[in-house]
Amino acid sequence: MSCPDSEQERAVDEEDWDRADACYTQIRTALTLTFPGGGPVAEFMLHIHDDGTAGRRWHDEPFDAVSP
């Protein structure tokens, strides 16, 4: 699945969580967020909006794995 810039936002708006997760996975595997000192952030979420802006959240420890 290839997610255009605003696909994740539309998926969330439509409550299509599988599609939103697929977009998150694609973004997360393609990018790395780093601290100002250069070290990688353990986990982050990046949301790309329809207007071309983005929002992000980060955490300094890995997220807990979710079991199916």
Short mmCIF file of the C-alpha atoms (twelve columns), coordinates in Angstrom:
data_MODEL
# 
_entry.id   MODEL 
# 
loop_
_atom_site.group_PDB 
_atom_site.id 
_atom_site.type_symbol 
_atom_site.label_atom_id 
_atom_site.label_alt_id 
_atom_site.label_comp_id 
_atom_site.label_asym_id 
_atom_site.label_seq_id 
_atom_site.Cartn_x 
_atom_site.Cartn_y 
_atom_site.Cartn_z 
_atom_site.pdbx_PDB_model_num 
ATOM 1  C CA . MET A 1  0.000   0.000  0.000  1 
ATOM 2  C CA . SER A 2  1.294   3.409  -0.894 1 
ATOM 3  C CA . CYS A 3  -0.052  6.279  1.189  1 
ATOM 4  C CA . PRO A 4  -0.250  9.710  -0.436 1 
ATOM 5  C CA . ASP A 5  0.375   12.654 1.884  1 
ATOM 6  C CA . SER A 6  -3.125  12.895 3.312  1 
ATOM 7  C CA . GLU A 7  -4.180  9.231  3.160  1 
ATOM 8  C CA . GLN A 8  -3.505  8.642  6.859  1 
ATOM 9  C CA . GLU A 9  -5.626  11.625 7.898  1 
ATOM 10 C CA . ARG A 10 -8.510  10.484 5.681  1 
ATOM 11 C CA . ALA A 11 -8.244  6.940  7.057  1 
ATOM 12 C CA . VAL A 12 -8.473  8.256  10.630 1 
ATOM 13 C CA . ASP A 13 -11.412 10.523 9.728  1 
ATOM 14 C CA . GLU A 14 -13.186 7.497  8.213  1 
ATOM 15 C CA . GLU A 15 -12.199 5.314  11.201 1 
ATOM 16 C CA . ASP A 16 -10.481 2.855  8.852  1 
ATOM 17 C CA . TRP A 17 -7.899  1.772  11.424 1 
ATOM 18 C CA . ASP A 18 -6.301  -0.916 9.248  1 
ATOM 19 C CA . ARG A 19 -5.581  1.650  6.523  1 
ATOM 20 C CA . ALA A 20 -4.395  4.205  9.106  1 
ATOM 21 C CA . ASP A 21 -2.051  1.613  10.636 1 
ATOM 22 C CA . ALA A 22 -0.702  0.679  7.208  1 
ATOM 23 C CA . CYS A 23 0.068   4.346  6.540  1 
ATOM 24 C CA . TYR A 24 1.716   4.703  9.963  1 
ATOM 25 C CA . THR A 25 3.879   1.653  9.273  1 
ATOM 26 C CA . GLN A 26 4.924   3.021  5.887  1 
ATOM 27 C CA . ILE A 27 5.829   6.420  7.376  1 
ATOM 28 C CA . ARG A 28 7.606   4.878  10.377 1 
ATOM 29 C CA . THR A 29 9.767   2.553  8.271  1 
ATOM 30 C CA . ALA A 30 10.734  5.316  5.832  1 
ATOM 31 C CA . LEU A 31 11.748  8.002  8.350  1 
ATOM 32 C CA . THR A 32 13.850  8.427  11.474 1 
ATOM 33 C CA . LEU A 33 13.271  11.216 14.000 1 
ATOM 34 C CA . THR A 34 16.334  12.364 15.929 1 
ATOM 35 C CA . PHE A 35 16.948  14.445 19.031 1 
ATOM 36 C CA . PRO A 36 18.835  17.748 18.549 1 
ATOM 37 C CA . GLY A 37 21.994  15.954 19.754 1 
ATOM 38 C CA . GLY A 38 21.695  13.452 16.900 1 
ATOM 39 C CA . GLY A 39 20.454  10.338 18.725 1 
ATOM 40 C CA . PRO A 40 17.361  8.587  17.379 1 
ATOM 41 C CA . VAL A 41 13.991  8.994  19.085 1 
ATOM 42 C CA . ALA A 42 12.770  5.552  20.191 1 
ATOM 43 C CA . GLU A 43 9.226   5.980  18.865 1 
ATOM 44 C CA . PHE A 44 7.285   8.663  17.035 1 
ATOM 45 C CA . MET A 45 4.061   9.255  15.207 1 
ATOM 46 C CA . LEU A 46 3.914   11.605 12.235 1 
ATOM 47 C CA . HIS A 47 0.583   12.734 10.812 1 
ATOM 48 C CA . ILE A 48 0.594   14.444 7.416  1 
ATOM 49 C CA . HIS A 49 -2.438  16.688 6.906  1 
ATOM 50 C CA . ASP A 50 -4.349  17.578 3.732  1 
ATOM 51 C CA . ASP A 51 -2.921  21.114 3.778  1 
ATOM 52 C CA . GLY A 52 0.672   19.818 3.566  1 
ATOM 53 C CA . THR A 53 1.503   20.466 7.219  1 
ATOM 54 C CA . ALA A 54 2.426   17.714 9.635  1 
ATOM 55 C CA . GLY A 55 2.098   17.003 13.320 1 
ATOM 56 C CA . ARG A 56 4.308   14.725 15.351 1 
ATOM 57 C CA . ARG A 57 4.562   13.131 18.751 1 
ATOM 58 C CA . TRP A 58 7.574   11.323 20.106 1 
ATOM 59 C CA . HIS A 59 8.469   9.142  23.053 1 
ATOM 60 C CA . ASP A 60 11.917  8.360  24.422 1 
ATOM 61 C CA . GLU A 61 11.078  4.674  25.019 1 
ATOM 62 C CA . PRO A 62 9.698   2.120  22.533 1 
ATOM 63 C CA . PHE A 63 5.919   1.682  22.482 1 
ATOM 64 C CA . ASP A 64 4.593   -1.589 23.886 1 
ATOM 65 C CA . ALA A 65 3.952   -4.171 21.200 1 
ATOM 66 C CA . VAL A 66 0.276   -4.840 20.563 1 
ATOM 67 C CA . SER A 67 -0.641  -8.499 20.228 1 
ATOM 68 C CA . PRO A 68 -3.320  -9.470 17.760 1 
# 
